[in-house]
Amino acid sequence: MSEILGALFKNLAALIGVAAVALVLYSFFGSSKTGNATNDLTQLQTNVQALYSTQSTFTSLTNTVAVNGGLAPTRMVAAGALINPWSGAITVNVNAADATRFDVTEAGVPNDACSKMATNTPSIVGLKINGAAQALPIDAGAAVSACNASPNSLIFTFSH
């Protein structure tokens, strides 16, 4: 009987170890997606601003310009479209209210990544989360409260 209990205990310990490793890997790769998304957004912003530095407006900015002009990081491009690490669509275009600004819309963003992206994206002049305009700089608690759609949509507004 003790041999059976010993073997059962060993198997249980092994399963707990495997579960712990899986949890660590899930946490690491989940964070990695958020970091990649934030870095990609920052690189896209920088590249757009550099291309349009001598232009007074962003009226010609589209996803096609971002892809064909090499403005989007390569991991953001799939089959000619822009996507984020969660396979959500990304749209780049001129801001409808002010042509001297441009918007990057990120769809399909999980709650935890939404609040992290909202609070860690530098140089934004406007932010909407799930359609609601946010006061800048956004408070971390406000970001968590606003990122409740699962998945979420964020619109980051940038200028020159």
C-alpha positions in Angstrom: 0.0 0.0 0.0 2.8 2.4 0.9 4.4 1.7 -2.5 1.1 2.8 -4.3 0.9 5.9 -2.1 4.6 6.7 -2.8 4.1 6.4 -6.6 0.9 8.4 -6.4 2.7 11.2 -4.5 5.6 11.2 -7.0 3.1 11.5 -9.9 1.2 14.3 -8.1 4.4 16.2 -7.4 5.4 15.8 -11.1 2.0 17.2 -12.2 2.3 20.1 -9.9 5.8 20.8 -11.3 4.6 20.7 -14.9 1.7 23.0 -14.0 4.0 25.5 -12.3 6.3 25.6 -15.4 3.3 26.0 -17.7 2.0 28.9 -15.5 5.4 30.6 -15.6 5.7 30.2 -19.4 2.1 31.5 -19.9 2.9 34.6 -17.8 6.1 35.2 -19.6 4.7 34.9 -23.1 1.6 36.9 -22.2 3.7 39.7 -21.1 5.9 39.4 -24.1 2.9 40.0 -26.4 2.1 43.2 -24.5 5.7 44.3 -24.7 5.8 43.5 -28.4 2.6 45.4 -29.0 3.8 48.5 -27.2 7.1 48.4 -28.9 5.5 47.9 -32.3 3.1 50.8 -31.7 6.0 53.1 -30.7 8.1 52.1 -33.7 5.1 52.6 -36.1 4.5 56.1 -34.5 8.2 57.0 -34.9 8.3 55.9 -38.5 5.1 57.7 -39.5 6.3 60.9 -37.9 9.6 60.6 -39.7 8.0 60.1 -43.1 5.6 62.9 -42.6 8.0 65.3 -40.9 8.0 67.8 -43.8 4.2 67.5 -44.3 1.7 69.7 -42.6 -0.9 67.0 -42.4 -1.3 63.2 -42.4 -4.2 63.2 -45.0 -2.6 60.5 -47.2 -1.8 58.1 -44.3 -3.4 54.7 -44.7 -2.6 51.1 -43.8 -1.3 50.7 -47.4 1.1 53.5 -46.9 2.2 52.0 -43.5 2.8 48.6 -45.0 4.3 49.5 -48.4 6.4 52.4 -46.9 7.9 50.0 -44.4 6.6 52.1 -41.5 5.1 49.1 -39.7 7.4 46.6 -37.9 7.5 43.3 -39.8 5.8 41.3 -37.1 2.9 43.7 -37.3 2.3 42.8 -41.0 0.5 39.7 -42.1 -0.7 39.2 -45.7 -0.6 42.9 -46.4 -2.7 43.8 -43.3 -1.7 45.2 -39.9 -2.3 43.0 -36.9 -1.3 43.0 -33.2 0.0 40.0 -31.3 -3.6 38.9 -30.4 -4.5 38.9 -34.2 -6.6 42.0 -33.7 -6.8 44.4 -36.6 -4.7 47.6 -36.6 -5.8 50.7 -38.5 -3.6 53.7 -39.3 -5.2 56.8 -40.6 -5.5 60.6 -40.4 -7.4 61.8 -37.4 -10.9 62.7 -38.5 -11.1 65.9 -36.4 -7.6 67.2 -37.0 -5.5 66.4 -40.1 -2.3 67.4 -38.2 -2.8 64.3 -36.2 -3.0 60.6 -36.9 -4.7 57.6 -35.2 -3.6 54.1 -34.6 -6.6 51.8 -33.7 -5.8 48.5 -32.1 -8.6 46.0 -31.9 -8.8 42.7 -30.0 -6.7 43.7 -27.1 -7.1 41.6 -23.8 -7.9 43.5 -20.6 -4.5 43.3 -18.9 -2.7 44.3 -22.1 -5.2 47.1 -22.7 -4.4 48.9 -19.4 -0.7 48.4 -19.8 -0.6 49.7 -23.4 -2.8 52.7 -22.3 -0.5 53.7 -19.5 2.8 52.9 -21.2 2.6 54.5 -24.6 4.6 57.7 -24.8 3.8 60.8 -26.8 0.1 60.3 -27.3 -2.0 63.4 -27.6 -5.3 61.5 -27.4 -6.6 58.1 -26.2 -9.9 56.4 -26.6 -10.7 53.1 -24.9 -13.7 51.2 -26.2 -15.0 54.5 -27.8 -14.6 56.6 -24.6 -12.1 59.5 -24.6 -9.7 59.4 -21.7 -8.0 62.2 -19.8 -4.3 62.3 -20.3 -2.1 61.3 -18.7 -4.3 58.4 -18.0 -4.4 57.1 -14.4 -3.6 53.4 -14.0 -6.9 52.8 -12.1 -8.9 54.6 -14.8 -7.2 52.5 -17.5 -8.0 49.3 -15.7 -11.7 50.4 -15.3 -11.9 51.4 -19.0 -10.3 48.2 -20.3 -13.4 46.1 -19.5 -14.7 44.9 -22.9 -12.5 41.8 -23.4 -11.4 42.2 -26.1 -10.9 45.9 -26.1 -10.3 48.6 -28.8 -7.9 51.4 -28.3 -7.4 54.5 -30.4 -4.0 56.2 -29.9 -3.7 59.7 -31.4 -0.3 61.2 -32.2 0.9 64.4 -33.8 4.1 65.7 -35.3 
